[in-house]
Amino acid sequence: MFRPTFKVIGTWLHAIRIRFLLASVIAVINGIALAFWKNKEINLPDAILTIIGIICLHASIDLLNDYWDYKRGIDTSTQRTMFSGGTGVLPDNLLNPRSVYSAGLVLLILGTLVGMYFVVIRGITIAFLLGFAVLAVYFYSTSIVNFGLGEAFVAIKGALIVVGSYYVQTSSTEPSVVYVGFIIGVLSASVLFVNSLPDYKADRSKGRRTLVVLLGRQRAAKIFPWIILCTYILIISGVILGFLKIYSLATLISVAFAVRAIKRIAKFNEGEDVDKLVPVMAATLTYSRVIGLILAASLFI
């Protein structure tokens, strides 16, 4: 009785990509950490509700993305890895496509309801942020990625989560919040960028225009180190400008993972098996999470 139930739960958790949900949670925590730094207090119930709402929206976009990629035949053409190629729950008939689509819509509605609560208590600014989020979540897989804007959307999403989370706590914003939001956005975009490399052929054949498809895989691999470098320049500059604390330099611990990703991607050749990109994706994900978590911790100190 319990084993099938646990299996179903596990399948759904796999479908919403738990490991990638952490990116949005980290973005919220950074916004809350900034509010604590500036005001020396946080509203814990609102913070928890913000995290719940953002998780619903993030899980919604992942489920809808799985549904539309399956319908377009992308997920049946990719070589799946633990970081790319979709979750496989639909190609492997583990879940019903209509159920996945419906669950994505339900989560979108739940996230919207949480957002509407904050619109009522915090005003029109949250309404604008919520409106962007809802439209972007629903149209991400059907329109946004078709124009090569996936990475840009993810970067903007990360930044707006930080700004929105801060605004929920303070009913205000300031340059340092936007600055930290931009850093978080770049981190999220770098993960999506690398994870698109293995799906290059499948995406291109099915009309999905990721940034990697527009650039070509080899050119994208050459651009990747500059994205990583941009993150560290932003952090160091942020400390100098006073947008970050001196403790934020502890994020430089992540350099080891960044260097590992850069070295491995430099050795990848076009004709090689995409499994050789798995260490690159793993190192990039770790670099992104380490920076995001340490950055938040440094702001709480």
C-alpha positions in Angstrom: 0.0 0.0 0.0 2.6 2.5 1.1 5.3 1.5 -1.5 3.2 2.5 -4.6 2.2 5.8 -2.8 5.8 6.6 -2.1 6.7 5.8 -5.7 4.0 8.2 -7.0 5.2 10.9 -4.7 8.8 10.3 -5.7 7.8 10.6 -9.4 6.0 13.9 -8.9 9.0 15.3 -6.9 11.2 14.2 -9.7 8.9 15.9 -12.2 9.1 19.3 -10.4 13.0 19.0 -10.3 13.6 19.5 -6.6 17.3 20.2 -7.2 16.5 23.2 -9.4 13.8 24.6 -7.1 16.6 25.6 -4.8 17.6 28.4 -7.2 14.3 30.3 -6.5 14.5 29.6 -2.8 18.0 31.0 -2.7 16.8 34.1 -4.5 14.0 34.6 -1.9 16.5 34.1 0.9 18.8 36.8 -0.5 15.9 39.2 -0.7 15.0 38.5 2.9 18.7 38.7 3.9 18.9 42.2 2.3 15.8 43.3 4.2 17.3 42.0 7.5 20.6 43.8 6.7 18.8 47.1 6.1 16.1 47.0 8.7 17.5 44.5 11.3 14.3 42.5 11.3 12.2 40.3 9.1 8.5 39.3 9.0 8.8 35.6 9.3 5.2 34.6 8.3 5.5 36.8 5.2 8.9 35.3 4.4 7.6 31.7 4.7 4.6 32.6 2.5 6.9 34.2 -0.1 8.9 31.0 -0.3 5.8 28.9 -0.7 4.5 31.1 -3.5 7.8 31.2 -5.4 8.1 27.4 -5.1 4.6 27.0 -6.6 5.5 29.3 -9.5 8.8 27.6 -10.1 7.3 24.1 -9.9 4.6 25.2 -12.3 7.0 26.3 -15.0 9.0 23.1 -14.7 5.8 20.9 -15.1 4.5 23.0 -18.0 8.0 22.9 -19.6 8.0 19.1 -19.4 4.5 18.9 -20.9 5.3 21.2 -23.9 8.7 19.6 -24.5 7.0 16.2 -24.6 4.3 17.5 -27.0 6.9 18.9 -29.3 8.9 15.7 -29.3 12.0 17.4 -27.7 12.2 15.1 -24.7 11.9 12.0 -26.9 14.9 13.2 -29.0 17.4 14.2 -26.3 20.0 12.1 -24.6 18.9 12.4 -21.0 21.3 13.2 -18.2 20.7 14.0 -14.5 20.8 17.7 -15.4 19.4 17.9 -18.9 17.1 16.3 -21.4 13.9 16.7 -19.3 12.8 14.6 -16.4 11.6 11.7 -18.5 8.4 11.2 -16.6 6.3 11.6 -19.8 8.4 9.8 -22.4 8.7 6.9 -19.9 4.9 6.9 -19.2 5.4 7.5 -15.5 2.8 10.3 -15.5 -0.1 11.2 -17.7 0.6 14.3 -19.9 -2.8 15.9 -19.0 -2.1 15.3 -15.3 1.2 17.1 -15.6 -0.3 20.0 -17.5 -3.2 20.3 -14.9 -0.8 20.1 -12.0 1.3 22.9 -13.6 -1.8 25.1 -13.9 -2.9 24.3 -10.3 0.5 25.4 -9.0 0.4 28.5 -11.1 -2.9 29.4 -9.6 -1.7 28.7 -6.1 1.4 30.9 -6.6 -0.8 33.6 -8.1 -3.1 33.5 -5.0 -0.1 34.0 -2.7 1.0 36.9 -4.9 -2.5 38.4 -4.8 -2.4 38.4 -1.0 0.8 40.5 -1.1 -0.7 42.8 -3.7 -3.5 43.5 -1.2 -1.1 44.3 1.7 1.8 45.8 -0.3 0.3 47.4 -3.3 0.7 47.9 -7.0 4.4 47.2 -7.3 3.8 43.6 -6.3 1.0 43.5 -8.9 3.4 44.4 -11.7 5.9 41.8 -10.5 3.2 39.1 -10.2 1.8 39.9 -13.6 5.2 39.5 -15.2 5.7 36.2 -13.3 2.4 34.7 -14.3 2.7 35.6 -18.0 6.3 34.4 -18.1 5.6 31.1 -16.4 2.7 30.2 -18.8 4.4 31.4 -22.0 7.9 30.3 -21.2 7.9 27.0 -23.0 5.6 28.0 -25.9 6.9 31.4 -26.8 9.8 32.8 -24.8 12.3 30.0 -25.5 11.4 30.1 -29.2 12.9 33.6 -29.5 16.2 32.8 -27.8 15.1 34.6 -24.6 15.2 31.7 -22.2 18.4 32.7 -20.4 17.3 36.3 -20.3 14.0 35.4 -18.8 15.7 33.2 -16.1 18.1 36.1 -15.3 15.2 38.6 -15.0 13.2 36.1 -13.0 16.0 35.6 -10.5 16.5 39.4 -10.1 12.7 40.0 -9.7 12.4 37.3 -7.0 15.1 39.1 -5.0 13.5 42.5 -5.5 10.0 41.2 -4.8 11.0 39.3 -1.6 12.7 42.5 -0.4 9.7 44.6 -1.2 7.3 42.2 0.6 9.4 42.8 3.8 10.0 46.5 3.4 7.5 48.0 0.9 10.5 49.7 -0.7 13.5 48.9 -2.9 17.0 50.4 -3.5 20.0 50.0 -5.8 21.7 47.3 -3.7 18.6 45.1 -4.0 18.6 45.3 -7.8 22.4 44.7 -7.8 22.1 41.5 -5.8 19.1 40.5 -7.9 21.3 40.8 -11.0 24.0 38.6 -9.5 21.4 35.9 -8.6 19.9 36.2 -12.1 23.3 35.7 -13.7 23.9 32.6 -11.6 20.6 31.1 -12.7 21.1 31.9 -16.3 24.6 30.3 -16.3 23.1 27.0 -15.1 20.4 27.1 -17.8 23.0 28.0 -20.4 25.2 25.0 -19.6 22.3 22.6 -19.2 21.2 23.6 -22.8 24.5 22.3 -24.3 23.6 18.6 -24.3 20.1 19.4 -25.8 21.6 21.4 -28.7 20.7 19.0 -31.5 17.2 18.1 -30.2 16.3 21.7 -29.5 17.5 22.9 -32.9 15.6 20.1 -34.8 12.4 20.9 -33.0 12.5 24.6 -33.5 13.5 25.5 -29.9 15.9 28.5 -30.1 17.9 28.5 -26.9 20.9 30.8 -26.7 23.1 27.8 -27.3 21.2 27.0 -30.5 21.6 30.6 -31.7 25.3 30.7 -30.9 26.3 27.2 -31.8 27.6 24.7 -29.2 31.3 25.5 -29.7 30.9 29.3 -29.6 28.6 28.9 -26.5 31.3 26.9 -24.8 33.8 29.7 -25.4 31.4 32.3 -24.0 30.7 30.4 -20.8 33.9 31.3 -19.0 33.1 35.0 -19.5 29.7 34.5 -17.8 31.5 33.0 -14.8 34.0 35.8 -14.7 31.1 38.4 -14.8 29.7 36.9 -11.6 33.0 37.4 -9.7 33.5 40.9 -11.1 30.0 41.8 -9.9 30.6 40.4 -6.4 34.0 42.2 -5.9 32.6 45.4 -7.4 29.5 45.1 -5.2 31.7 45.0 -2.1 33.7 48.1 -3.2 30.5 50.0 -4.0 28.9 49.1 -0.7 26.1 47.0 -2.2 27.5 43.9 -0.5 29.3 43.3 2.8 33.0 42.5 3.0 31.9 39.1 4.2 30.4 38.5 0.8 33.9 37.9 -0.5 33.6 34.5 1.1 31.7 33.5 -2.1 35.1 33.3 -3.7 35.3 29.8 -2.2 33.2 28.8 -5.2 36.2 29.5 -7.6 37.3 25.9 -7.3 34.0 24.7 -8.8 34.0 27.4 -11.5 37.5 26.5 -12.6 36.6 22.9 -12.8 33.6 23.7 -15.0 35.7 25.9 -17.3 38.5 23.4 -17.7 36.1 20.6 -18.5 34.0 22.6 -21.0 37.2 23.7 -22.8 38.0 20.0 -23.5 34.6 19.2 -24.9 34.5 18.7 -28.7 31.4 18.8 -30.9 31.4 15.2 -31.8 31.8 13.8 -28.3 29.2 12.1 -26.2 27.2 14.6 -24.2 27.8 12.6 -21.0 31.1 14.3 -20.9 29.2 17.5 -20.2 27.7 16.1 -17.0 30.8 17.1 -14.8 30.5 20.6 -16.3 26.8 20.9 -15.4 27.4 19.5 -11.9 30.3 21.9 -11.2 28.3 24.9 -12.6 25.3 24.0 -10.4 27.5 23.7 -7.3 29.2 27.0 -8.1 25.9 28.7 -8.5 24.4 27.3 -5.2 27.5 27.9 -3.2 27.6 31.6 -4.2 23.9 32.1 -3.7 23.9 30.5 -0.2 27.1 32.2 1.0 26.0 35.5 -0.4 22.7 35.3 1.6 24.6 34.2 4.8 27.0 37.1 4.4 24.1 39.6 4.3 22.6 38.1 7.5 25.8 38.5 9.5 
